[in-house]
Amino acid sequence: MFGSHSQKGSKTDADGLVGNKCSQNLWVYTADCMPIFFADKGTRNVATLHCGRKGLEKKIIKNLVKIFDTFGTSRDDLLVAIGPAISKEHYLVDKMTLKEFYRKAENKNITVKLTNAEKDLYFCDSNHFKEQNLNQLDLKGSAYRQLLNENIPNTNIDISNLCTYKLKNEFNSWRRSKTFSRQWNIICS
């Protein structure tokens, strides 16, 4: 959605906002998902994404870069910052979710071997998984690889090492405490 299409003083329900006018402030509301900021240092166009596992699977980064292409943005002029989000150490998912994520988000097929006990867990109605059956999912690393695949120079990408789950006094985290409180993130053109 373009920033100029949103109503002043109102919230817009979208996973991405693109500034299409000068002097726009774009805000995004996150907890464990990544706020990802884009800025074209030539045109001063900016954008922000609310990006988590599903956004990465749907290639939200690729779609946003296509919008910058319509502005005539050079990849060398596109600066990207990934803000505080859940770290891989605290984002644990079951093996089937991990396999699907890599297939969709990174176009990779990984082999996941399930024991008979795990198959029983995955294919029954229970959503309870034992700690040893969970795997780390690296959202920031996957976002970084998607940005590189869009030919954005690695020197133009900055990634925060702050974890919203771990830093409970600084950030809200849905996975940690099931809170509906969030962080506001902003980029200005």
Backbone as numpy.savetxt, mean C-alpha at the origin, in Angstrom:
# Nx Ny Nz CAx CAy CAz Cx Cy Cz
-9.31 9.27 -8.31 -10.15 10.44 -8.31 -9.25 11.68 -8.31
-9.65 12.69 -9.04 -8.91 13.94 -9.06 -9.29 14.80 -7.87
-8.29 15.44 -7.26 -8.51 16.27 -6.10 -9.52 17.36 -6.32
-9.56 17.93 -7.53 -10.49 19.01 -7.81 -11.94 18.54 -7.88
-12.16 17.22 -7.99 -13.51 16.68 -8.03 -14.10 16.44 -6.65
-13.26 16.49 -5.63 -13.76 16.30 -4.27 -14.33 17.62 -3.77
-15.27 17.52 -2.88 -15.93 18.70 -2.34 -15.16 19.24 -1.15
-15.01 20.56 -1.10 -14.29 21.19 0.00 -14.96 20.84 1.33
-14.14 20.42 2.27 -14.64 20.09 3.61 -15.28 18.73 3.71
-15.22 17.92 2.66 -15.83 16.60 2.71 -14.77 15.52 2.53
-15.11 14.32 2.94 -14.24 13.17 2.76 -14.64 12.45 1.49
-13.66 11.92 0.78 -13.90 11.16 -0.43 -13.52 9.71 -0.17
-14.40 8.80 -0.56 -14.13 7.37 -0.38 -13.42 6.86 -1.62
-12.10 6.80 -1.56 -11.29 6.32 -2.68 -9.95 5.86 -2.14
-9.28 5.00 -2.88 -7.95 4.56 -2.47 -6.85 5.39 -3.10
-7.23 6.39 -3.89 -6.23 7.25 -4.49 -6.79 8.61 -4.85
-5.98 9.62 -4.68 -6.32 10.99 -5.08 -5.17 11.55 -5.89
-5.51 12.24 -6.96 -4.52 12.87 -7.83 -4.77 14.37 -7.83
-3.73 15.12 -7.52 -3.85 16.58 -7.58 -3.71 17.04 -9.02
-4.74 17.67 -9.53 -4.70 18.13 -10.91 -4.74 19.65 -10.99
-4.46 20.30 -9.89 -4.35 21.76 -9.84 -3.18 22.10 -8.93
-2.62 23.27 -9.11 -1.54 23.72 -8.23 -2.07 24.04 -6.85
-1.21 23.94 -5.87 -1.51 24.29 -4.48 -2.65 23.46 -3.88
-2.70 22.18 -4.22 -3.67 21.29 -3.60 -3.02 20.51 -2.48
-3.78 20.25 -1.43 -3.37 19.38 -0.34 -4.19 18.10 -0.47
-3.52 16.97 -0.50 -4.21 15.69 -0.58 -3.96 14.93 0.72
-5.02 14.43 1.30 -4.95 13.72 2.57 -5.39 12.28 2.36
-4.76 11.37 3.08 -5.17 9.97 3.05 -5.16 9.45 4.49
-6.12 8.61 4.78 -6.40 8.09 6.10 -5.93 6.63 6.14
-4.95 6.29 7.00 -4.44 4.92 7.04 -4.26 4.43 8.47
-4.12 3.14 8.60 -3.72 2.52 9.88 -2.52 1.63 9.56
-2.77 0.40 9.14 -1.68 -0.51 8.81 -1.31 -0.49 7.33
-2.22 -0.03 6.49 -1.92 0.10 5.06 -0.91 1.23 4.85
-0.32 1.23 3.66 0.71 2.22 3.34 0.10 3.49 2.76
0.51 4.65 3.26 0.25 5.87 2.49 1.41 5.99 1.50
1.10 6.09 0.24 2.14 6.25 -0.77 1.92 7.59 -1.46
2.97 8.40 -1.46 2.89 9.75 -2.03 3.71 9.82 -3.31
3.17 10.52 -4.29 3.83 10.72 -5.57 3.91 12.22 -5.84
5.03 12.67 -6.38 5.19 14.07 -6.75 6.02 14.16 -8.02
5.51 14.91 -8.97 6.26 15.19 -10.21 7.00 16.48 -9.97
8.32 16.41 -9.88 9.09 17.61 -9.57 9.10 18.61 -10.73
8.69 18.18 -11.92 8.62 19.09 -13.05 7.31 19.87 -13.09
6.20 19.14 -13.05 4.87 19.77 -13.15 4.28 20.14 -11.80
4.82 19.57 -10.73 4.33 19.75 -9.36 2.98 19.07 -9.12
2.59 18.15 -10.01 1.40 17.34 -9.75 1.74 16.37 -8.63
0.77 16.10 -7.77 0.96 15.17 -6.66 -0.19 14.17 -6.64
0.05 13.07 -5.94 -0.98 12.05 -5.76 -0.70 11.31 -4.46
-1.72 10.67 -3.94 -1.56 9.85 -2.75 -2.41 8.60 -2.90
-1.91 7.50 -2.35 -2.62 6.23 -2.35 -2.77 5.70 -0.94
-3.87 5.02 -0.69 -4.06 4.17 0.47 -3.88 2.77 -0.07
-2.78 2.10 0.29 -2.41 0.87 -0.39 -2.07 -0.23 0.60
-2.79 -1.31 0.51 -2.50 -2.50 1.30 -2.39 -3.71 0.40
-2.64 -4.86 0.96 -2.51 -6.11 0.21 -3.43 -6.12 -1.01
-4.67 -5.77 -0.85 -5.62 -5.81 -1.97 -5.27 -4.78 -3.03
-4.82 -3.60 -2.63 -4.42 -2.59 -3.59 -3.23 -3.04 -4.42
-2.27 -3.69 -3.77 -1.11 -4.21 -4.49 -1.54 -5.31 -5.47
-2.47 -6.16 -5.03 -2.96 -7.22 -5.91 -3.68 -6.65 -7.13
-4.35 -5.52 -6.95 -5.10 -4.90 -8.06 -4.24 -3.94 -8.87
-2.95 -3.87 -8.55 -1.98 -3.03 -9.30 -2.35 -1.55 -9.25
-2.71 -1.07 -8.07 -3.08 0.33 -7.90 -1.91 1.27 -8.23
-0.70 0.83 -7.95 0.49 1.66 -8.26 0.63 1.83 -9.77
0.53 0.74 -10.50 0.63 0.79 -11.96 -0.43 1.72 -12.54
-1.65 1.62 -12.02 -2.74 2.46 -12.50 -2.49 3.94 -12.23
-1.91 4.25 -11.08 -1.62 5.65 -10.78 -0.50 6.18 -11.67
0.51 5.37 -11.91 1.61 5.81 -12.78 1.08 6.09 -14.19
0.09 5.31 -14.64 -0.52 5.56 -15.95 -1.16 6.95 -15.99
-1.74 7.39 -14.88 -2.34 8.72 -14.82 -1.24 9.78 -14.96
-0.12 9.57 -14.29 1.00 10.50 -14.44 1.51 10.51 -15.89
1.42 9.37 -16.57 1.81 9.32 -17.98 0.96 10.28 -18.81
-0.33 10.38 -18.48 -1.21 11.29 -19.23 -0.84 12.75 -19.00
-0.14 13.05 -17.90 0.33 14.41 -17.64 1.67 14.67 -18.33
2.26 13.63 -18.94 3.56 13.77 -19.57 4.72 13.70 -18.59
4.49 13.06 -17.45 5.52 12.94 -16.42 6.64 12.00 -16.85
7.85 12.43 -16.68 9.02 11.59 -16.91 9.25 10.75 -15.66
9.60 9.49 -15.82 9.89 8.63 -14.66 11.03 9.21 -13.81
11.97 9.91 -14.45 13.08 10.51 -13.71 12.62 11.67 -12.83
11.46 12.25 -13.12 10.93 13.36 -12.34 9.93 12.92 -11.27
9.57 11.64 -11.26 8.56 11.16 -10.33 9.21 10.72 -9.02
8.88 11.42 -7.95 9.38 11.10 -6.61 8.29 10.35 -5.85
8.68 9.32 -5.09 7.71 8.49 -4.37 8.18 8.30 -2.94
7.24 8.42 -2.01 7.52 8.15 -0.59 6.46 7.19 -0.05
6.92 6.11 0.56 6.03 5.16 1.24 6.12 5.47 2.72
4.98 5.83 3.31 4.95 6.24 4.71 4.84 5.07 5.67
4.70 5.38 6.96 4.59 4.33 7.99 3.44 3.37 7.71
3.72 2.09 7.88 2.74 1.03 7.67 3.20 -0.20 8.45
2.39 -1.21 8.44 2.75 -2.44 9.16 3.98 -3.08 8.51
4.90 -3.56 9.33 6.11 -4.22 8.83 5.81 -5.69 8.57
6.69 -6.31 7.78 6.49 -7.72 7.46 6.54 -8.60 8.71
7.30 -8.17 9.71 7.40 -8.96 10.95 6.06 -9.05 11.67
5.19 -8.09 11.44 3.91 -8.06 12.15 2.71 -8.29 11.24
2.96 -8.45 9.93 1.86 -8.73 9.01 1.94 -10.19 8.62
1.24 -11.01 9.36 1.29 -12.45 9.19 0.01 -12.94 8.53
0.18 -13.77 7.50 -0.96 -14.30 6.76 -0.79 -15.80 6.58
-1.89 -16.48 6.28 -1.82 -17.92 6.04 -1.16 -18.19 4.68
-0.77 -19.43 4.47 -0.02 -19.79 3.27 -0.82 -19.56 1.99
-2.10 -19.82 2.01 -2.91 -19.64 0.80 -3.02 -18.16 0.44
-3.17 -17.29 1.43 -3.23 -15.85 1.18 -1.90 -15.37 0.62
-0.80 -15.87 1.17 0.52 -15.49 0.68 0.70 -15.93 -0.78
0.30 -17.15 -1.08 0.43 -17.66 -2.44 -0.39 -16.81 -3.41
-1.62 -16.51 -3.06 -2.48 -15.68 -3.92 -1.91 -14.28 -4.09
-1.34 -13.74 -3.01 -0.75 -12.40 -3.09 0.38 -12.38 -4.11
1.30 -13.32 -4.02 2.43 -13.34 -4.95 1.97 -13.57 -6.39
0.94 -14.38 -6.56 0.42 -14.62 -7.91 -0.17 -13.34 -8.50
-0.95 -12.61 -7.71 -1.62 -11.41 -8.21 -0.73 -10.18 -8.20
-0.05 -9.92 -7.10 0.70 -8.67 -6.93 2.04 -8.70 -7.64
2.66 -9.87 -7.70 4.01 -9.91 -8.26 4.14 -10.85 -9.44
2.99 -11.35 -9.92 2.97 -12.24 -11.07 3.93 -13.41 -10.90
3.99 -13.93 -9.69 4.85 -15.08 -9.40 4.00 -16.19 -8.82
4.30 -17.39 -9.22 3.67 -18.55 -8.62 4.66 -19.16 -7.66
4.29 -19.17 -6.39 5.15 -19.81 -5.41 4.51 -21.13 -5.00
5.33 -22.06 -4.68 4.83 -23.37 -4.27 4.60 -23.35 -2.77
3.40 -23.71 -2.40 3.05 -23.80 -0.99 2.59 -25.22 -0.73
3.32 -25.93 0.10 2.96 -27.30 0.44 2.22 -27.30 1.77
1.01 -27.80 1.73 0.20 -27.86 2.94 0.19 -29.27 3.50
0.30 -29.34 4.81 0.15 -30.64 5.46 -1.34 -30.98 5.47
-1.67 -32.22 5.77 -3.08 -32.60 5.85 -3.79 -31.80 6.92
-3.12 -31.53 8.03 -3.73 -30.74 9.10 -4.01 -29.31 8.61
-3.07 -28.74 7.85 -3.26 -27.39 7.32 -4.40 -27.37 6.30
-4.48 -28.40 5.45 -5.58 -28.47 4.49 -6.91 -28.49 5.22
-6.99 -29.24 6.31 -8.22 -29.27 7.10 -8.56 -27.88 7.62
-7.54 -27.13 8.07 -7.77 -25.77 8.56 -8.24 -24.85 7.44
-7.60 -24.91 6.28 -7.90 -23.98 5.20 -9.25 -24.23 4.55
-9.66 -25.47 4.54 -10.86 -25.79 3.80 -12.06 -26.11 4.70
-11.95 -25.73 5.96 -13.10 -25.83 6.85 -13.59 -24.42 7.13
-14.63 -24.29 7.92 -15.21 -22.98 8.19 -14.41 -22.16 9.18
-13.49 -22.77 9.87 -12.71 -22.06 10.88 -11.70 -21.12 10.25
-11.59 -19.92 10.79 -10.59 -18.96 10.33 -9.44 -18.85 11.31
-9.34 -19.77 12.23 -8.30 -19.72 13.25 -7.07 -20.51 12.78
-5.96 -19.83 12.71 -4.72 -20.48 12.30 -3.74 -20.43 13.45
-3.00 -21.49 13.59 -1.96 -21.50 14.62 -0.80 -20.61 14.20
-0.13 -20.02 15.15 0.97 -19.10 14.87 2.00 -19.67 13.90
2.35 -20.95 14.04 3.39 -21.53 13.18 2.92 -21.70 11.73
1.64 -21.56 11.44 1.14 -21.69 10.08 1.09 -20.36 9.34
1.55 -19.29 9.97 1.49 -17.97 9.36 2.83 -17.56 8.77
2.77 -16.72 7.77 3.96 -16.27 7.06 3.98 -14.75 6.99
5.17 -14.19 6.91 5.32 -12.74 6.82 5.05 -12.28 5.39
4.26 -11.20 5.30 3.99 -10.59 4.01 4.57 -9.18 4.03
5.45 -8.90 3.11 6.18 -7.63 3.07 5.50 -6.66 2.09
4.56 -5.86 2.61 3.84 -4.91 1.76 4.77 -3.85 1.18
5.63 -3.30 2.03 6.54 -2.24 1.56 7.50 -2.77 0.49
8.01 -3.97 0.68 8.91 -4.56 -0.30 8.22 -4.82 -1.62
6.99 -5.27 -1.56 6.23 -5.53 -2.78 5.91 -4.21 -3.50
5.53 -3.19 -2.75 5.27 -1.87 -3.35 6.54 -1.34 -4.02
7.67 -1.50 -3.35 8.95 -1.07 -3.92 9.22 -1.77 -5.25
9.02 -3.09 -5.29 9.25 -3.84 -6.53 8.28 -3.40 -7.63
7.03 -3.10 -7.27 6.08 -2.62 -8.28 6.51 -1.26 -8.83
7.03 -0.40 -7.97 7.52 0.91 -8.42 8.71 0.73 -9.37
9.63 -0.15 -9.02 10.77 -0.43 -9.91 10.31 -0.99 -11.25
9.27 -1.83 -11.21 8.73 -2.39 -12.46 8.11 -1.32 -13.35
7.75 -0.19 -12.76 7.21 0.94 -13.52 8.33 1.88 -13.97
9.56 1.42 -13.81 10.75 2.18 -14.25 10.96 3.48 -13.48
10.54 3.50 -12.23 10.84 4.63 -11.36 12.21 4.36 -10.75
13.15 5.27 -10.91 14.51 5.02 -10.38 14.49 4.78 -8.87
15.30 3.82 -8.42 15.33 3.51 -6.99 15.78 4.72 -6.17
16.53 5.63 -6.76 16.97 6.83 -6.04 15.82 7.82 -5.85
14.69 7.60 -6.52 13.52 8.47 -6.38 12.49 7.91 -5.42
12.82 6.79 -4.76 11.87 6.12 -3.87 12.41 6.14 -2.44
11.57 6.61 -1.50 11.94 6.62 -0.09 10.91 5.78 0.67
11.40 4.92 1.54 10.51 4.02 2.29 10.73 4.22 3.78
9.66 4.55 4.48 9.73 4.69 5.94 9.95 3.31 6.57
10.79 3.25 7.59 10.99 2.00 8.31 10.10 1.92 9.56
9.20 2.88 9.73 8.33 2.90 10.90 7.18 1.91 10.73
6.92 1.14 11.79 5.86 0.12 11.78 4.69 0.58 12.63
3.51 0.66 12.03 2.33 1.10 12.76 1.90 0.10 13.83
2.20 -1.17 13.64 1.85 -2.19 14.62 2.77 -2.11 15.84
4.05 -2.01 15.59 5.05 -2.05 16.66 5.04 -0.78 17.52
4.88 0.37 16.90 4.98 1.65 17.61 3.60 2.08 18.13
3.16 1.41 19.18 1.79 1.61 19.66 1.53 2.99 20.25
2.56 3.70 20.69 2.35 5.04 21.23 2.35 6.11 20.14
2.81 5.75 18.95 2.90 6.72 17.86 1.83 6.53 16.79
1.36 5.28 16.58 0.47 4.99 15.47 -0.70 4.12 15.91
-1.80 4.23 15.18 -2.94 3.34 15.34 -2.74 2.14 14.44
-3.21 0.99 14.88 -3.06 -0.24 14.11 -4.30 -1.10 14.29
-4.96 -1.43 13.19 -6.11 -2.31 13.23 -5.69 -3.72 13.65
-4.59 -4.20 13.11 -4.14 -5.56 13.43 -3.73 -5.70 14.89
-3.21 -4.65 15.48 -2.77 -4.72 16.86 -3.94 -4.62 17.83
-4.84 -3.67 17.61 -5.85 -3.41 18.64 -7.29 -3.30 18.13
-7.51 -3.56 16.84 -8.86 -3.50 16.23 -9.50 -2.13 16.43
-8.69 -1.08 16.49 -9.20 0.27 16.66 -9.68 0.84 15.33
-10.64 1.73 15.40 -11.08 2.43 14.20 -10.35 3.76 14.04
-9.43 4.06 14.97 -8.62 5.27 14.87 -7.58 5.09 13.77
-7.26 6.18 13.09 -6.32 6.12 11.98 -5.37 7.31 12.03
-4.39 7.30 11.14 -3.47 8.42 10.95 -3.90 9.18 9.70
-3.75 10.50 9.74 -3.92 11.32 8.55 -2.54 11.55 7.96
-2.43 11.41 6.66 -1.18 11.62 5.93 -1.46 12.66 4.87
-0.52 13.56 4.61 -0.77 14.66 3.70 0.40 14.90 2.74
0.08 15.33 1.54 1.07 15.81 0.58 0.52 17.10 -0.01
1.40 18.06 -0.19 1.01 19.36 -0.74 1.75 19.62 -2.04
1.06 20.24 -2.98 1.75 20.60 -4.22 2.19 22.04 -4.20
